[in-house]
Amino acid sequence: GGCCGTTPQHIRLLRNAVEGLIPGDGTGTCSGGTAGAGRAVTGLASRSQAVLFTEAAGPVIIGERINPTGRKQLAEDIRRGSFAVVRRDAKAQV
């Protein structure tokens, strides 16, 4: 199972993504799967996406402007399901 908000499809996709990986020893290295045997893997995950940082992928832009903390209007727009401000701010950061 997962945390509140996860669905059976999410769990199925997560299971498929990690299938074949061998749990590490806490050093951040992976012992198989698509990440590459023995290579250090760094990444971030959100509710809907995981991003692995690799040299081959190039730079990954992480924008702070779309963080609703301290931005009352942005937080309200997100609560209403309106993402126009999020899109505008995200595009401005690229």
C-alpha positions as CSV (number, residue, x, y, z in Angstrom):
1,G,0.0,0.0,0.0
2,G,0.9,3.6,-0.1
3,C,0.2,6.9,1.6
4,C,-3.1,8.7,1.2
5,G,-3.7,9.7,-2.3
6,T,-1.9,6.8,-3.9
7,T,-3.9,4.5,-6.2
8,P,-3.5,0.8,-7.1
9,Q,-2.2,2.0,-10.5
10,H,0.5,4.2,-8.7
11,I,1.6,1.2,-6.6
12,R,1.7,-1.0,-9.7
13,L,3.8,1.5,-11.7
14,L,6.1,2.0,-8.7
15,R,6.5,-1.8,-8.3
16,N,7.3,-2.1,-12.1
17,A,9.9,0.8,-11.9
18,V,11.8,-0.9,-9.1
19,E,11.5,-4.5,-10.2
20,G,14.9,-6.1,-10.4
21,L,16.6,-3.5,-8.2
22,I,18.5,-4.8,-5.2
23,P,18.1,-2.7,-2.1
24,G,21.3,-0.8,-1.4
25,D,23.3,-0.3,1.8
26,G,22.4,3.4,2.3
27,T,25.3,4.6,0.2
28,G,23.1,5.7,-2.7
29,T,24.3,3.1,-5.1
30,C,22.1,0.8,-7.1
31,S,22.8,-2.9,-7.9
32,G,20.8,-3.3,-11.1
33,G,17.9,-2.1,-13.1
34,T,17.9,0.9,-15.4
35,A,20.0,3.1,-13.1
36,G,23.1,1.1,-13.7
37,A,24.9,-1.4,-11.5
38,G,27.0,0.1,-8.8
39,R,26.5,3.7,-9.9
40,A,25.5,6.4,-7.4
41,V,21.9,7.6,-8.1
42,T,20.6,10.9,-6.9
43,G,17.0,12.0,-7.5
44,L,13.9,13.7,-6.4
45,A,10.3,12.4,-6.3
46,S,7.0,14.1,-6.1
47,R,3.5,12.7,-6.0
48,S,3.4,12.2,-9.7
49,Q,7.0,12.0,-11.0
50,A,10.5,10.9,-10.1
51,V,13.6,12.5,-11.6
52,L,17.0,10.9,-11.5
53,F,20.0,13.2,-11.9
54,T,22.5,11.7,-14.3
55,E,25.4,13.2,-16.2
56,A,23.8,12.0,-19.5
57,A,20.5,13.9,-18.7
58,G,22.3,17.3,-18.3
59,P,21.2,20.0,-15.9
60,V,17.8,19.8,-14.2
61,I,16.1,23.2,-13.4
62,I,14.3,23.3,-10.1
63,G,12.1,26.3,-9.8
64,E,11.3,27.8,-6.4
65,R,8.9,30.4,-7.7
66,I,6.1,27.8,-8.0
67,N,6.3,27.0,-4.2
68,P,3.0,28.2,-2.7
69,T,4.5,28.8,0.7
70,G,4.2,32.5,1.4
71,R,2.3,33.1,-1.8
72,K,-1.4,33.4,-0.9
73,Q,-2.8,33.9,-4.4
74,L,-0.8,31.0,-5.8
75,A,-1.9,28.7,-3.0
76,E,-5.5,29.8,-3.5
77,D,-5.3,29.2,-7.3
78,I,-3.9,25.7,-6.7
79,R,-6.7,24.9,-4.2
80,R,-9.2,26.0,-6.9
81,G,-7.5,23.8,-9.5
82,S,-6.3,26.8,-11.5
83,F,-2.8,26.3,-12.7
84,A,-2.4,29.4,-14.9
85,V,-0.1,31.1,-12.4
86,V,1.9,28.0,-11.9
87,R,2.4,27.6,-15.7
88,R,3.3,31.2,-16.1
89,D,5.8,31.2,-13.2
90,A,7.3,27.8,-14.3
91,K,7.9,29.1,-17.9
92,A,9.5,32.3,-16.5
93,Q,12.1,30.2,-14.7
94,V,13.3,28.2,-17.7
